[in-house]
């Protein structure tokens, strides 16, 4: 059996992951990552990354009889995740910080620390599977479709896959909780954290004001317009909007209106009808592939937002960007979000959505 470094956030999933590896006979080392300074977030103890999480992880490690360490990755997390989060909103895009954290901070740091501690592999409590075969290693969706987290892991370097273990990927959430109760783990019935870990108020705009200042184009008023340029009113700052949003647009429209596009260069927020919100061509950048990229003409499945169903697509172009023609139009395809490409259950890779267009709209990046 191997020596395994297990990322323990203080939640039930990572707790059971560690327990299952101990049960299987591995030598387990538990670690929790301190990603930001808690002194400025007095009400933030209950998140997966807060002080409460660190203490819960330590209690579980004590129960399992394994060592537990806390790694300070505040500098790396700020650079890779928080700075990117702020910059993306300033560009009129909507980032997914969990994808960024996994791709740029969490797994890379775990691998480096694990090697320093003499660990052969690293493990987390993600609901995803990894297949280790003679031809190579690759990621698969988690068994529980309601908890599958493969969407968050497309950015992992392919070279890292042989060293990864995901012990709960074959289980459902109910099975995880039941196994944790059987093992009397302190986190067995701990509720899940839903908020962004580094936004203690629950409103990401508070963080933007703190980091950008109130005098910034993203936070200043601008025109609310239709795709043809017709001005409908004024908004209070384009960073407060995302593609697909309906609330906060004011009233007086003959039919429901949604955000179609954000134009940071003019501070315009473009709105339109539900029909205009659909896109059938998506351009994706910042690409990363596991086992080779699909070629033009290939048919693939793509997931354009967490929890969204996959849609069939055909690769139209592949260079520094990937252009996909969707077989069915999809609403609210949002720049900054991840587009993850699948072949059945297998994760081929993915990237960040740059823009999306549709034959329904003329010139608007819906």
C-alpha positions in Angstrom: 0.0 0.0 0.0 1.1 3.6 -0.6 1.6 6.7 1.5 -1.2 9.1 0.6 -1.7 12.8 1.3 -5.4 13.5 1.8 -6.8 17.0 1.5 -9.3 17.4 4.4 -11.5 20.4 4.2 -13.5 19.6 7.3 -16.5 18.3 5.3 -17.9 14.8 5.3 -16.7 14.0 1.8 -13.0 14.5 2.4 -13.4 13.0 5.9 -14.7 9.7 4.5 -12.1 9.8 1.7 -9.4 9.7 4.4 -11.3 7.0 6.4 -11.7 4.7 3.3 -8.0 5.0 2.5 -7.1 4.1 6.1 -9.5 1.2 5.9 -7.8 0.0 2.7 -4.5 -0.1 4.5 -2.8 3.0 3.1 -0.6 5.2 5.2 -2.6 8.4 5.3 -1.4 12.0 6.0 -4.2 14.5 6.4 -3.7 18.2 5.4 -5.9 21.3 5.4 -5.2 24.4 3.3 -5.4 27.8 4.9 -6.3 29.9 1.9 -6.9 33.4 3.3 -6.6 35.5 6.5 -9.5 34.8 8.9 -8.9 37.9 11.0 -11.0 40.0 8.6 -13.8 37.5 8.4 -15.2 37.0 12.0 -18.5 35.5 10.7 -16.8 33.1 8.3 -16.0 30.1 10.5 -18.6 27.8 9.0 -17.3 27.6 5.4 -15.3 24.7 4.0 -12.1 26.8 4.2 -12.7 28.5 7.5 -11.3 27.9 11.0 -14.3 25.6 11.8 -13.3 23.4 8.9 -9.7 23.2 10.1 -10.8 22.1 13.5 -13.3 19.5 12.1 -10.6 18.1 9.9 -8.3 17.7 12.9 -11.0 16.0 14.9 -11.5 13.4 12.1 -7.8 12.9 11.7 -7.5 12.2 15.5 -10.4 9.7 15.2 -8.6 7.9 12.4 -5.2 8.0 14.1 -3.5 9.9 11.3 -1.3 13.0 11.4 -2.8 16.3 10.3 -1.1 19.4 9.0 -2.3 22.9 8.0 -0.6 24.4 5.0 -0.7 28.1 4.5 -1.3 28.9 0.8 -2.8 32.3 1.3 -0.3 34.0 -1.1 -0.9 31.5 -3.8 -4.6 31.5 -3.4 -4.8 35.3 -3.5 -2.7 35.4 -6.7 -4.4 32.5 -8.5 -8.0 32.7 -7.4 -9.0 36.0 -5.7 -7.0 38.3 -8.1 -8.4 36.4 -11.1 -11.9 36.6 -9.7 -11.7 40.3 -9.4 -10.0 40.8 -12.8 -12.7 38.7 -14.5 -15.6 40.7 -13.1 -13.7 43.9 -14.1 -13.6 42.5 -17.7 -17.4 41.9 -17.7 -17.0 38.1 -17.3 -18.3 35.7 -14.6 -15.6 33.5 -13.1 -15.9 30.1 -11.3 -13.3 30.4 -8.5 -13.6 26.7 -7.5 -12.3 25.6 -11.0 -9.5 28.1 -10.7 -8.6 26.9 -7.2 -8.4 23.3 -8.2 -6.5 23.9 -11.4 -4.0 26.5 -10.1 -3.6 26.1 -6.4 -5.1 23.1 -4.6 -3.8 20.1 -6.5 -0.5 21.6 -7.5 0.3 22.6 -4.0 -0.9 19.2 -2.6 1.4 17.4 -5.1 4.4 19.5 -4.2 3.8 19.1 -0.4 3.0 15.4 -0.8 6.3 14.7 -2.5 8.1 16.6 0.2 6.4 14.4 2.8 7.3 11.2 0.9 3.7 10.6 -0.3 3.2 8.5 -3.4 -0.3 9.8 -4.2 -2.8 12.5 -3.2 -6.5 12.2 -2.6 -9.5 14.4 -2.2 -13.2 14.0 -1.5 -14.4 15.1 -5.0 -17.2 13.1 -6.6 -15.2 12.1 -9.6 -13.4 8.9 -10.7 -10.0 8.3 -12.1 -9.1 5.3 -14.2 -5.5 4.1 -14.0 -4.6 1.9 -17.0 -1.5 0.8 -18.8 -2.2 3.3 -21.6 -2.5 6.2 -19.1 -4.8 7.7 -16.5 -8.0 9.7 -17.2 -10.9 11.3 -15.4 -14.5 10.0 -15.3 -17.7 11.5 -14.0 -18.7 10.6 -10.5 -21.2 7.8 -10.0 -23.8 10.1 -8.3 -25.1 12.4 -11.1 -26.4 14.8 -8.6 -23.0 15.3 -7.0 -20.6 14.7 -10.0 -17.8 17.3 -9.7 -15.8 16.5 -12.9 -16.8 20.0 -14.1 -14.3 21.5 -11.6 -11.3 19.4 -12.6 -10.8 19.9 -16.4 -7.8 22.2 -15.7 -5.7 19.6 -13.9 -2.4 18.9 -15.8 -2.6 15.5 -17.5 0.8 14.6 -15.9 -0.8 14.8 -12.5 -3.6 12.3 -13.1 -1.6 9.1 -12.3 -1.0 10.3 -8.8 -4.7 11.1 -8.0 -7.2 9.1 -5.9 -10.9 9.9 -5.4 -12.2 7.4 -2.9 -15.8 8.7 -2.8 -16.2 8.9 -6.6 -18.0 5.6 -6.7 -20.5 6.5 -3.9 -23.6 8.6 -3.7 -23.9 11.4 -1.2 -26.3 9.4 0.9 -23.9 6.5 1.0 -21.1 8.8 2.0 -23.1 10.1 5.0 -24.2 6.6 6.0 -20.6 5.3 5.9 -19.4 8.3 7.9 -22.1 7.7 10.6 -21.0 4.1 10.8 -17.5 5.2 11.4 -18.7 7.9 13.9 -16.9 10.6 12.1 -17.6 14.1 13.5 -18.5 15.5 10.1 -21.1 12.8 9.2 -24.0 15.2 9.3 -22.3 18.5 8.7 -24.2 20.6 6.2 -22.5 21.6 3.0 -21.1 25.0 2.4 -22.6 26.8 -0.7 -21.1 30.3 -0.6 -17.8 31.5 -2.1 -15.3 30.9 0.7 -13.5 34.2 0.4 -16.7 36.4 0.3 -17.9 36.4 3.9 -20.8 38.8 3.3 -22.3 36.5 0.6 -22.2 39.5 -1.9 -19.3 39.3 -4.2 -19.7 43.0 -5.0 -18.5 43.9 -1.6 -15.2 42.2 -2.4 -15.0 44.0 -5.7 -15.5 47.4 -4.0 -12.8 46.5 -1.5 -10.3 45.4 -4.2 -11.2 47.8 -7.1 -12.3 50.9 -5.2 -15.6 52.6 -5.8 -14.1 54.6 -8.7 -13.7 51.9 -11.3 -15.6 51.5 -14.6 -16.9 48.1 -13.5 -18.7 49.7 -10.6 -19.8 53.0 -12.2 -23.2 53.6 -13.9 -23.6 52.8 -17.6 -26.3 52.4 -20.2 -28.7 49.5 -20.3 -29.3 48.8 -24.0 -30.9 46.5 -26.5 -28.7 44.6 -29.0 -29.3 47.2 -31.7 -28.0 50.0 -29.3 -31.4 51.3 -28.2 -30.9 52.8 -24.7 -33.5 51.6 -22.2 -32.1 53.1 -19.0 -29.1 53.1 -16.7 -27.5 50.4 -14.5 -25.3 50.9 -11.4 -22.2 49.0 -12.6 -21.8 46.2 -15.0 -19.9 44.0 -12.5 -23.2 43.5 -10.8 -24.6 41.6 -13.8 -24.0 38.2 -15.5 -25.3 36.7 -18.7 -28.8 35.3 -18.2 -29.6 37.5 -15.2 -33.2 38.8 -15.0 -33.4 40.5 -11.6 -32.2 44.1 -11.2 -33.0 45.2 -14.8 -36.0 47.4 -13.8 -39.5 47.1 -15.1 -41.7 48.5 -17.8 -40.8 45.9 -20.4 -43.5 44.2 -22.5 -41.9 40.8 -22.0 -39.3 39.5 -19.6 -35.8 40.8 -20.3 -32.4 39.1 -19.6 -28.8 40.1 -19.7 -27.4 39.0 -23.1 -23.9 40.6 -23.0 -21.7 42.9 -21.0 -19.5 45.4 -22.9 -16.9 46.7 -20.5 -15.3 49.0 -23.1 -18.5 51.1 -23.2 -19.9 50.0 -19.8 -23.1 48.8 -21.7 -25.2 46.0 -20.3 -27.1 44.5 -23.3 -30.5 43.0 -22.5 -33.0 41.1 -24.6 -35.7 38.4 -24.8 -35.5 34.8 -23.7 -35.2 33.8 -27.4 -32.2 36.1 -27.8 -30.5 34.5 -24.8 -29.9 31.2 -26.7 -26.6 30.5 -28.4 -25.5 27.7 -30.7 -21.8 28.5 -31.3 -19.3 28.8 -28.4 -15.6 29.9 -28.5 -13.5 28.5 -25.7 -10.0 29.7 -24.6 -7.3 28.7 -22.0 -7.6 25.1 -23.1 -6.3 22.0 -21.3 -6.6 18.5 -22.6 -6.3 15.0 -21.1 -5.1 12.5 -23.7 -5.2 14.8 -26.7 -7.5 17.4 -28.1 -10.5 16.7 -30.3 -10.1 17.5 -34.0 -12.3 19.6 -36.3 -15.3 17.5 -37.3 -15.3 15.4 -34.0 -18.6 15.1 -32.2 -18.3 15.6 -28.4 -20.5 16.5 -25.4 -19.9 19.8 -23.6 -21.1 21.1 -20.2 -21.3 24.9 -20.1 -22.1 25.5 -16.5 -22.1 23.4 -13.3 -25.4 21.5 -12.9 -26.2 22.2 -16.5 -26.9 19.2 -18.7 -24.4 18.3 -21.4 -25.2 19.2 -25.0 -23.9 17.5 -28.1 -21.5 19.6 -30.2 -19.3 19.4 -33.3 -15.7 20.8 -33.2 -15.6 23.5 -35.9 -12.2 25.0 -35.3 -9.3 24.1 -33.0 -6.2 26.3 -32.6 -5.4 28.4 -29.6 -9.2 28.5 -29.1 -11.8 25.8 -29.6 -15.0 26.6 -31.5 -18.0 24.3 -31.0 -21.2 24.2 -32.9 -23.9 23.1 -30.5 -26.5 20.6 -31.7 -29.1 22.4 -29.6 -29.1 26.1 -28.6 -28.4 26.7 -24.9 -29.5 29.7 -22.8 -27.1 32.0 -20.9 -23.8 30.7 -22.2 -21.6 32.9 -20.0 -18.1 34.3 -20.7 -15.7 33.3 -17.9 -17.5 30.1 -17.0 -16.0 26.8 -17.8 -16.8 24.6 -20.8 -15.9 21.0 -20.1 -15.7 18.6 -23.0 -16.6 14.9 -22.5 -16.6 11.7 -24.5 -19.4 9.9 -22.7 -18.3 9.8 -19.0 -14.7 10.6 -19.8 -13.3 14.1 -19.3 -11.4 15.1 -22.4 -10.5 18.6 -21.1 -12.0 22.0 -21.4 -11.4 25.7 -21.2 -13.0 29.1 -20.4 -15.8 30.4 -22.4 -14.7 33.5 -24.4 -18.0 34.3 -26.2 -21.1 32.7 -27.6 -23.2 33.6 -30.6 -26.4 32.5 -32.2 -28.1 32.7 -35.6 -31.1 34.1 -33.7 -29.3 37.3 -32.8 -27.5 39.7 -35.1 -24.2 40.8 -33.6 -25.0 40.3 -29.9 -22.9 37.8 -28.0 -25.8 36.2 -26.3 
